[in-house]
Amino acid sequence: MVNDLLKSVRKIEIKTRGLSRQIFAGEYHSAFKGRGMAFSEVREYQYGDDVRNMDWNVTARLNAPYVKIFEEERELTMMLLIDVSGSRNFGTVQKLKRDLMAEVAAVLSFSASINNDKVGALFFSDKVEKFIPPKKGRTHLLRIIRELIEFEPAGVQTDVSAALQYLTNAIKKRCTAFVLSDMLDFDANGQARFTDALKIAANKHDLAAIRLYDPRETELPKVGIMQLRDAESGKEIWVNTSSRKVRNNYAGWWREADRNVTQALSKCRVDNVRISTSEDYVKPLVRLFESRS
Protein backbone atom coordinates (compact mmCIF):
# COMPACT_ATOMS: atom_id res chain seq x y z
CA MET A 1 0.00 0.00 0.00
CA VAL A 2 2.75 2.43 1.03
CA ASN A 3 4.94 1.35 -1.89
CA ASP A 4 2.04 1.83 -4.31
CA LEU A 5 1.46 5.33 -2.94
CA LEU A 6 5.14 6.23 -3.29
CA LYS A 7 5.17 4.92 -6.86
CA SER A 8 2.09 7.01 -7.69
CA VAL A 9 3.65 10.13 -6.17
CA ARG A 10 6.90 9.54 -8.04
CA LYS A 11 5.07 8.94 -11.33
CA ILE A 12 3.15 12.20 -11.03
CA GLU A 13 6.31 14.07 -9.99
CA ILE A 14 8.29 12.84 -13.01
CA LYS A 15 5.53 13.70 -15.49
CA THR A 16 4.45 17.05 -14.09
CA ARG A 17 7.90 18.37 -13.14
CA GLY A 18 9.00 17.82 -16.74
CA LEU A 19 5.95 19.61 -18.09
CA SER A 20 6.50 22.47 -15.69
CA ARG A 21 10.11 22.98 -16.75
CA GLN A 22 9.46 22.61 -20.47
CA ILE A 23 6.16 24.45 -20.84
CA PHE A 24 4.53 26.02 -17.84
CA ALA A 25 7.20 27.74 -15.73
CA GLY A 26 7.66 30.61 -18.19
CA GLU A 27 3.94 30.89 -18.90
CA TYR A 28 3.20 30.95 -15.18
CA HIS A 29 5.81 33.65 -14.60
CA SER A 30 4.28 35.84 -17.31
CA ALA A 31 0.70 35.26 -16.21
CA PHE A 32 1.20 35.95 -12.50
CA LYS A 33 3.35 39.01 -12.23
CA GLY A 34 4.08 39.59 -8.58
CA ARG A 35 3.20 42.40 -6.18
CA GLY A 36 5.06 45.28 -7.81
CA MET A 37 8.54 46.78 -7.90
CA ALA A 38 11.03 46.49 -5.05
CA PHE A 39 14.25 48.41 -4.40
CA SER A 40 17.31 46.43 -5.52
CA GLU A 41 20.46 48.64 -5.40
CA VAL A 42 21.96 52.01 -6.29
CA ARG A 43 24.39 52.86 -9.06
CA GLU A 44 25.92 55.96 -10.54
CA TYR A 45 23.66 58.12 -12.66
CA GLN A 46 23.83 57.47 -16.42
CA TYR A 47 22.57 59.68 -19.19
CA GLY A 48 18.88 58.97 -19.76
CA ASP A 49 18.12 57.75 -16.21
CA ASP A 50 14.87 59.01 -14.69
CA VAL A 51 15.77 61.81 -12.28
CA ARG A 52 12.79 60.78 -10.15
CA ASN A 53 14.85 57.75 -9.12
CA MET A 54 17.74 59.83 -7.78
CA ASP A 55 18.96 58.72 -4.35
CA TRP A 56 19.77 62.12 -2.84
CA ASN A 57 21.24 60.74 0.37
CA VAL A 58 23.85 58.63 -1.46
CA THR A 59 24.44 61.45 -3.95
CA ALA A 60 25.22 63.90 -1.11
CA ARG A 61 27.41 61.39 0.75
CA LEU A 62 29.54 60.42 -2.26
CA ASN A 63 29.41 63.81 -3.96
CA ALA A 64 28.30 62.18 -7.22
CA PRO A 65 24.82 61.51 -8.69
CA TYR A 66 23.38 58.07 -7.87
CA VAL A 67 20.01 56.52 -8.80
CA LYS A 68 17.92 53.77 -7.22
CA ILE A 69 17.44 50.56 -9.23
CA PHE A 70 14.18 48.64 -8.87
CA GLU A 71 13.21 45.14 -9.95
CA GLU A 72 10.00 43.16 -9.98
CA GLU A 73 9.04 41.87 -6.55
CA ARG A 74 8.56 38.40 -7.92
CA GLU A 75 8.09 36.06 -4.96
CA LEU A 76 4.48 34.98 -4.67
CA THR A 77 2.38 32.61 -2.64
CA MET A 78 0.23 30.18 -4.58
CA MET A 79 -2.75 28.47 -2.98
CA LEU A 80 -4.55 25.45 -4.41
CA LEU A 81 -8.19 25.09 -3.39
CA ILE A 82 -8.95 21.43 -4.07
CA ASP A 83 -12.50 20.08 -4.25
CA VAL A 84 -12.46 16.67 -2.52
CA SER A 85 -16.25 16.14 -2.55
CA GLY A 86 -17.81 12.89 -3.77
CA SER A 87 -18.09 14.02 -7.39
CA ARG A 88 -14.30 13.92 -7.83
CA ASN A 89 -14.48 10.09 -7.93
CA PHE A 90 -16.36 10.13 -11.24
CA GLY A 91 -14.70 9.28 -14.52
CA THR A 92 -15.61 7.28 -17.62
CA VAL A 93 -12.89 7.88 -20.20
CA GLN A 94 -9.15 8.08 -19.49
CA LYS A 95 -9.11 8.91 -15.78
CA LEU A 96 -11.16 9.94 -12.77
CA LYS A 97 -11.62 13.64 -12.03
CA ARG A 98 -9.51 13.16 -8.90
CA ASP A 99 -6.61 11.82 -11.00
CA LEU A 100 -6.84 14.77 -13.39
CA MET A 101 -7.02 17.12 -10.41
CA ALA A 102 -3.85 15.62 -8.89
CA GLU A 103 -1.85 16.07 -12.10
CA VAL A 104 -3.05 19.63 -12.76
CA ALA A 105 -2.35 20.62 -9.15
CA ALA A 106 1.13 19.09 -9.38
CA VAL A 107 1.91 20.98 -12.61
CA LEU A 108 0.84 24.25 -11.01
CA SER A 109 2.86 23.49 -7.87
CA PHE A 110 6.08 22.71 -9.71
CA SER A 111 5.62 25.75 -11.98
CA ALA A 112 5.32 27.95 -8.90
CA SER A 113 8.30 26.26 -7.25
CA ILE A 114 10.52 26.79 -10.29
CA ASN A 115 9.68 30.50 -9.95
CA ASN A 116 10.69 30.32 -6.26
CA ASP A 117 7.13 30.81 -5.00
CA LYS A 118 5.58 29.27 -1.91
CA VAL A 119 2.80 26.73 -2.41
CA GLY A 120 -0.05 25.84 -0.07
CA ALA A 121 -3.22 23.78 -0.36
CA LEU A 122 -6.72 23.77 1.02
CA PHE A 123 -8.94 20.69 0.64
CA PHE A 124 -12.68 21.25 0.85
CA SER A 125 -15.97 19.39 0.57
CA ASP A 126 -18.99 20.95 2.27
CA LYS A 127 -16.43 22.27 4.78
CA VAL A 128 -12.70 22.91 4.88
CA GLU A 129 -11.19 19.45 5.34
CA LYS A 130 -7.48 20.26 5.48
CA PHE A 131 -5.23 23.31 5.26
CA ILE A 132 -1.56 22.98 4.31
CA PRO A 133 0.23 26.31 4.93
CA PRO A 134 2.33 27.63 2.02
CA LYS A 135 6.02 26.69 2.03
CA LYS A 136 8.86 26.09 -0.39
CA GLY A 137 10.81 22.96 -1.20
CA ARG A 138 10.48 19.62 -2.95
CA THR A 139 9.56 17.75 0.22
CA HIS A 140 6.65 20.10 0.79
CA LEU A 141 5.41 19.71 -2.80
CA LEU A 142 5.60 15.92 -2.57
CA ARG A 143 3.54 16.10 0.61
CA ILE A 144 0.82 18.00 -1.26
CA ILE A 145 0.86 15.43 -4.10
CA ARG A 146 0.71 12.56 -1.59
CA GLU A 147 -2.28 14.16 0.12
CA LEU A 148 -3.99 14.68 -3.24
CA ILE A 149 -3.71 10.96 -3.96
CA GLU A 150 -4.63 9.45 -0.60
CA PHE A 151 -6.75 12.03 1.24
CA GLU A 152 -10.24 10.83 2.16
CA PRO A 153 -12.62 13.61 3.29
CA ALA A 154 -15.21 13.44 6.03
CA GLY A 155 -17.81 15.22 3.86
CA VAL A 156 -19.07 14.33 0.39
CA GLN A 157 -20.99 17.44 -0.66
CA THR A 158 -19.65 20.74 -2.05
CA ASP A 159 -19.47 24.21 -0.52
CA VAL A 160 -17.18 26.42 -2.60
CA SER A 161 -18.03 29.42 -0.40
CA ALA A 162 -16.53 27.75 2.68
CA ALA A 163 -13.19 27.33 0.89
CA LEU A 164 -13.16 30.90 -0.46
CA GLN A 165 -14.04 32.39 2.92
CA TYR A 166 -11.27 30.39 4.59
CA LEU A 167 -8.78 31.58 1.96
CA THR A 168 -9.80 35.20 2.49
CA ASN A 169 -9.32 34.93 6.25
CA ALA A 170 -6.25 32.67 6.40
CA ILE A 171 -3.99 34.29 3.77
CA LYS A 172 -3.46 37.91 4.74
CA LYS A 173 -1.29 39.09 1.82
CA ARG A 174 -2.40 38.94 -1.79
CA CYS A 175 -1.71 35.54 -3.32
CA THR A 176 -2.37 33.60 -6.50
CA ALA A 177 -5.14 31.05 -5.93
CA PHE A 178 -6.53 28.30 -8.14
CA VAL A 179 -9.87 26.65 -7.44
CA LEU A 180 -9.83 23.10 -8.83
CA SER A 181 -13.43 21.92 -8.88
CA ASP A 182 -16.40 21.16 -11.10
CA MET A 183 -17.96 24.26 -9.43
CA LEU A 184 -21.40 22.57 -9.43
CA ASP A 185 -22.64 24.23 -6.24
CA PHE A 186 -26.14 25.69 -6.63
CA ASP A 187 -28.98 27.01 -4.51
CA ALA A 188 -32.61 25.90 -4.75
CA ASN A 189 -33.11 28.19 -7.76
CA GLY A 190 -30.20 26.69 -9.66
CA GLN A 191 -27.93 29.71 -9.16
CA ALA A 192 -24.29 29.50 -8.05
CA ARG A 193 -24.18 29.71 -4.25
CA PHE A 194 -20.62 30.99 -4.08
CA THR A 195 -20.92 34.32 -5.94
CA ASP A 196 -20.62 36.60 -2.88
CA ALA A 197 -17.65 34.72 -1.41
CA LEU A 198 -16.04 34.60 -4.86
CA LYS A 199 -16.33 38.35 -5.30
CA ILE A 200 -14.71 39.05 -1.90
CA ALA A 201 -11.88 36.57 -2.48
CA ALA A 202 -11.24 37.85 -6.04
CA ASN A 203 -10.94 41.42 -4.77
CA LYS A 204 -8.23 40.37 -2.32
CA HIS A 205 -6.39 37.66 -4.26
CA ASP A 206 -5.48 36.83 -7.86
CA LEU A 207 -8.03 34.09 -8.40
CA ALA A 208 -8.53 31.61 -11.25
CA ALA A 209 -10.88 28.62 -11.58
CA ILE A 210 -10.01 25.33 -13.25
CA ARG A 211 -13.28 23.53 -13.91
CA LEU A 212 -12.85 19.77 -14.20
CA TYR A 213 -15.53 17.59 -15.74
CA ASP A 214 -16.15 14.24 -17.41
CA PRO A 215 -17.84 14.06 -20.85
CA ARG A 216 -20.45 11.64 -19.51
CA GLU A 217 -21.62 14.35 -17.11
CA THR A 218 -22.72 16.52 -20.02
CA GLU A 219 -25.12 14.04 -21.65
CA LEU A 220 -26.65 10.61 -21.03
CA PRO A 221 -25.78 7.67 -23.30
CA LYS A 222 -28.58 5.81 -25.02
CA VAL A 223 -28.27 2.48 -23.18
CA GLY A 224 -31.79 1.77 -21.98
CA ILE A 225 -32.89 1.75 -18.35
CA MET A 226 -30.03 2.46 -15.96
CA GLN A 227 -29.60 3.39 -12.30
CA LEU A 228 -27.93 6.70 -11.48
CA ARG A 229 -26.52 7.66 -8.10
CA ASP A 230 -25.62 11.16 -6.94
CA ALA A 231 -22.14 10.85 -5.43
CA GLU A 232 -22.74 13.77 -3.07
CA SER A 233 -26.33 13.26 -1.88
CA GLY A 234 -26.42 9.47 -2.21
CA LYS A 235 -29.78 9.69 -3.98
CA GLU A 236 -30.46 6.91 -6.51
CA ILE A 237 -32.92 6.97 -9.40
CA TRP A 238 -33.78 4.75 -12.39
CA VAL A 239 -33.69 6.50 -15.74
CA ASN A 240 -34.85 5.38 -19.17
CA THR A 241 -32.02 6.68 -21.35
CA SER A 242 -33.76 5.32 -24.46
CA SER A 243 -36.12 8.29 -24.15
CA ARG A 244 -34.93 11.23 -26.25
CA LYS A 245 -36.88 13.57 -23.98
CA VAL A 246 -35.01 12.29 -20.91
CA ARG A 247 -31.67 12.70 -22.64
CA ASN A 248 -32.53 16.18 -23.91
CA ASN A 249 -33.77 17.28 -20.48
CA TYR A 250 -30.55 16.14 -18.86
CA ALA A 251 -28.37 17.81 -21.50
CA GLY A 252 -30.40 21.00 -21.05
CA TRP A 253 -29.85 20.89 -17.29
CA TRP A 254 -26.10 20.56 -17.80
CA ARG A 255 -25.93 23.47 -20.25
CA GLU A 256 -27.89 25.68 -17.84
CA ALA A 257 -25.70 24.69 -14.90
CA ASP A 258 -22.54 25.38 -16.91
CA ARG A 259 -23.93 28.73 -18.05
CA ASN A 260 -24.73 29.77 -14.46
CA VAL A 261 -21.21 28.93 -13.29
CA THR A 262 -19.69 30.80 -16.24
CA GLN A 263 -21.82 33.86 -15.50
CA ALA A 264 -20.85 33.86 -11.81
CA LEU A 265 -17.13 33.68 -12.67
CA SER A 266 -17.47 36.37 -15.34
CA LYS A 267 -19.40 38.66 -12.99
CA CYS A 268 -16.58 38.43 -10.44
CA ARG A 269 -13.92 38.77 -13.17
CA VAL A 270 -12.34 35.42 -12.37
CA ASP A 271 -10.40 33.81 -15.21
CA ASN A 272 -11.35 30.18 -15.79
CA VAL A 273 -10.85 27.21 -18.05
CA ARG A 274 -12.71 23.92 -18.46
CA ILE A 275 -10.72 20.68 -18.66
CA SER A 276 -12.22 17.29 -19.49
CA THR A 277 -10.99 13.92 -18.23
CA SER A 278 -10.90 12.90 -21.91
CA GLU A 279 -8.39 15.54 -23.05
CA ASP A 280 -4.78 16.55 -22.53
CA TYR A 281 -4.75 19.35 -19.96
CA VAL A 282 -1.65 21.05 -21.40
CA LYS A 283 -3.41 23.15 -24.04
CA PRO A 284 -6.24 24.41 -21.77
CA LEU A 285 -3.74 25.44 -19.09
CA VAL A 286 -1.49 27.21 -21.59
CA ARG A 287 -4.58 28.96 -22.95
CA LEU A 288 -5.48 30.15 -19.44
CA PHE A 289 -1.97 31.48 -18.84
CA GLU A 290 -1.69 33.14 -22.24
CA SER A 291 -5.03 34.91 -21.78
CA ARG A 292 -3.52 36.69 -18.77
CA SER A 293 -0.16 37.62 -20.28
C-alpha positions in Angstrom: 0.0 0.0 0.0 2.7 2.4 1.0 4.9 1.3 -1.9 2.0 1.8 -4.3 1.5 5.3 -2.9 5.1 6.2 -3.3 5.2 4.9 -6.9 2.1 7.0 -7.7 3.6 10.1 -6.2 6.9 9.5 -8.0 5.1 8.9 -11.3 3.2 12.2 -11.0 6.3 14.1 -10.0 8.3 12.8 -13.0 5.5 13.7 -15.5 4.5 17.1 -14.1 7.9 18.4 -13.1 9.0 17.8 -16.7 5.9 19.6 -18.1 6.5 22.5 -15.7 10.1 23.0 -16.8 9.5 22.6 -20.5 6.2 24.4 -20.8 4.5 26.0 -17.8 7.2 27.7 -15.7 7.7 30.6 -18.2 3.9 30.9 -18.9 3.2 30.9 -15.2 5.8 33.6 -14.6 4.3 35.8 -17.3 0.7 35.3 -16.2 1.2 35.9 -12.5 3.4 39.0 -12.2 4.1 39.6 -8.6 3.2 42.4 -6.2 5.1 45.3 -7.8 8.5 46.8 -7.9 11.0 46.5 -5.1 14.3 48.4 -4.4 17.3 46.4 -5.5 20.5 48.6 -5.4 22.0 52.0 -6.3 24.4 52.9 -9.1 25.9 56.0 -10.5 23.7 58.1 -12.7 23.8 57.5 -16.4 22.6 59.7 -19.2 18.9 59.0 -19.8 18.1 57.8 -16.2 14.9 59.0 -14.7 15.8 61.8 -12.3 12.8 60.8 -10.1 14.9 57.8 -9.1 17.7 59.8 -7.8 19.0 58.7 -4.4 19.8 62.1 -2.8 21.2 60.7 0.4 23.8 58.6 -1.5 24.4 61.5 -3.9 25.2 63.9 -1.1 27.4 61.4 0.8 29.5 60.4 -2.3 29.4 63.8 -4.0 28.3 62.2 -7.2 24.8 61.5 -8.7 23.4 58.1 -7.9 20.0 56.5 -8.8 17.9 53.8 -7.2 17.4 50.6 -9.2 14.2 48.6 -8.9 13.2 45.1 -9.9 10.0 43.2 -10.0 9.0 41.9 -6.5 8.6 38.4 -7.9 8.1 36.1 -5.0 4.5 35.0 -4.7 2.4 32.6 -2.6 0.2 30.2 -4.6 -2.7 28.5 -3.0 -4.5 25.4 -4.4 -8.2 25.1 -3.4 -9.0 21.4 -4.1 -12.5 20.1 -4.3 -12.5 16.7 -2.5 -16.3 16.1 -2.5 -17.8 12.9 -3.8 -18.1 14.0 -7.4 -14.3 13.9 -7.8 -14.5 10.1 -7.9 -16.4 10.1 -11.2 -14.7 9.3 -14.5 -15.6 7.3 -17.6 -12.9 7.9 -20.2 -9.2 8.1 -19.5 -9.1 8.9 -15.8 -11.2 9.9 -12.8 -11.6 13.6 -12.0 -9.5 13.2 -8.9 -6.6 11.8 -11.0 -6.8 14.8 -13.4 -7.0 17.1 -10.4 -3.9 15.6 -8.9 -1.9 16.1 -12.1 -3.1 19.6 -12.8 -2.3 20.6 -9.1 1.1 19.1 -9.4 1.9 21.0 -12.6 0.8 24.3 -11.0 2.9 23.5 -7.9 6.1 22.7 -9.7 5.6 25.7 -12.0 5.3 27.9 -8.9 8.3 26.3 -7.2 10.5 26.8 -10.3 9.7 30.5 -10.0 10.7 30.3 -6.3 7.1 30.8 -5.0 5.6 29.3 -1.9 2.8 26.7 -2.4 0.0 25.8 -0.1 -3.2 23.8 -0.4 -6.7 23.8 1.0 -8.9 20.7 0.6 -12.7 21.3 0.8 -16.0 19.4 0.6 -19.0 20.9 2.3 -16.4 22.3 4.8 -12.7 22.9 4.9 -11.2 19.5 5.3 -7.5 20.3 5.5 -5.2 23.3 5.3 -1.6 23.0 4.3 0.2 26.3 4.9 2.3 27.6 2.0 6.0 26.7 2.0 8.9 26.1 -0.4 10.8 23.0 -1.2 10.5 19.6 -3.0 9.6 17.7 0.2 6.6 20.1 0.8 5.4 19.7 -2.8 5.6 15.9 -2.6 3.5 16.1 0.6 0.8 18.0 -1.3 0.9 15.4 -4.1 0.7 12.6 -1.6 -2.3 14.2 0.1 -4.0 14.7 -3.2 -3.7 11.0 -4.0 -4.6 9.5 -0.6 -6.8 12.0 1.2 -10.2 10.8 2.2 -12.6 13.6 3.3 -15.2 13.4 6.0 -17.8 15.2 3.9 -19.1 14.3 0.4 -21.0 17.4 -0.7 -19.7 20.7 -2.1 -19.5 24.2 -0.5 -17.2 26.4 -2.6 -18.0 29.4 -0.4 -16.5 27.7 2.7 -13.2 27.3 0.9 -13.2 30.9 -0.5 -14.0 32.4 2.9 -11.3 30.4 4.6 -8.8 31.6 2.0 -9.8 35.2 2.5 -9.3 34.9 6.3 -6.2 32.7 6.4 -4.0 34.3 3.8 -3.5 37.9 4.7 -1.3 39.1 1.8 -2.4 38.9 -1.8 -1.7 35.5 -3.3 -2.4 33.6 -6.5 -5.1 31.0 -5.9 -6.5 28.3 -8.1 -9.9 26.7 -7.4 -9.8 23.1 -8.8 -13.4 21.9 -8.9 -16.4 21.2 -11.1 -18.0 24.3 -9.4 -21.4 22.6 -9.4 -22.6 24.2 -6.2 -26.1 25.7 -6.6 -29.0 27.0 -4.5 -32.6 25.9 -4.7 -33.1 28.2 -7.8 -30.2 26.7 -9.7 -27.9 29.7 -9.2 -24.3 29.5 -8.0 -24.2 29.7 -4.2 -20.6 31.0 -4.1 -20.9 34.3 -5.9 -20.6 36.6 -2.9 -17.6 34.7 -1.4 -16.0 34.6 -4.9 -16.3 38.4 -5.3 -14.7 39.1 -1.9 -11.9 36.6 -2.5 -11.2 37.9 -6.0 -10.9 41.4 -4.8 -8.2 40.4 -2.3 -6.4 37.7 -4.3 -5.5 36.8 -7.9 -8.0 34.1 -8.4 -8.5 31.6 -11.2 -10.9 28.6 -11.6 -10.0 25.3 -13.3 -13.3 23.5 -13.9 -12.9 19.8 -14.2 -15.5 17.6 -15.7 -16.2 14.2 -17.4 -17.8 14.1 -20.8 -20.4 11.6 -19.5 -21.6 14.4 -17.1 -22.7 16.5 -20.0 -25.1 14.0 -21.6 -26.7 10.6 -21.0 -25.8 7.7 -23.3 -28.6 5.8 -25.0 -28.3 2.5 -23.2 -31.8 1.8 -22.0 -32.9 1.7 -18.4 -30.0 2.5 -16.0 -29.6 3.4 -12.3 -27.9 6.7 -11.5 -26.5 7.7 -8.1 -25.6 11.2 -6.9 -22.1 10.8 -5.4 -22.7 13.8 -3.1 -26.3 13.3 -1.9 -26.4 9.5 -2.2 -29.8 9.7 -4.0 -30.5 6.9 -6.5 -32.9 7.0 -9.4 -33.8 4.8 -12.4 -33.7 6.5 -15.7 -34.8 5.4 -19.2 -32.0 6.7 -21.3 -33.8 5.3 -24.5 -36.1 8.3 -24.2 -34.9 11.2 -26.3 -36.9 13.6 -24.0 -35.0 12.3 -20.9 -31.7 12.7 -22.6 -32.5 16.2 -23.9 -33.8 17.3 -20.5 -30.6 16.1 -18.9 -28.4 17.8 -21.5 -30.4 21.0 -21.0 -29.8 20.9 -17.3 -26.1 20.6 -17.8 -25.9 23.5 -20.2 -27.9 25.7 -17.8 -25.7 24.7 -14.9 -22.5 25.4 -16.9 -23.9 28.7 -18.1 -24.7 29.8 -14.5 -21.2 28.9 -13.3 -19.7 30.8 -16.2 -21.8 33.9 -15.5 -20.9 33.9 -11.8 -17.1 33.7 -12.7 -17.5 36.4 -15.3 -19.4 38.7 -13.0 -16.6 38.4 -10.4 -13.9 38.8 -13.2 -12.3 35.4 -12.4 -10.4 33.8 -15.2 -11.4 30.2 -15.8 -10.8 27.2 -18.0 -12.7 23.9 -18.5 -10.7 20.7 -18.7 -12.2 17.3 -19.5 -11.0 13.9 -18.2 -10.9 12.9 -21.9 -8.4 15.5 -23.1 -4.8 16.6 -22.5 -4.7 19.3 -20.0 -1.6 21.1 -21.4 -3.4 23.1 -24.0 -6.2 24.4 -21.8 -3.7 25.4 -19.1 -1.5 27.2 -21.6 -4.6 29.0 -23.0 -5.5 30.1 -19.4 -2.0 31.5 -18.8 -1.7 33.1 -22.2 -5.0 34.9 -21.8 -3.5 36.7 -18.8 -0.2 37.6 -20.3 
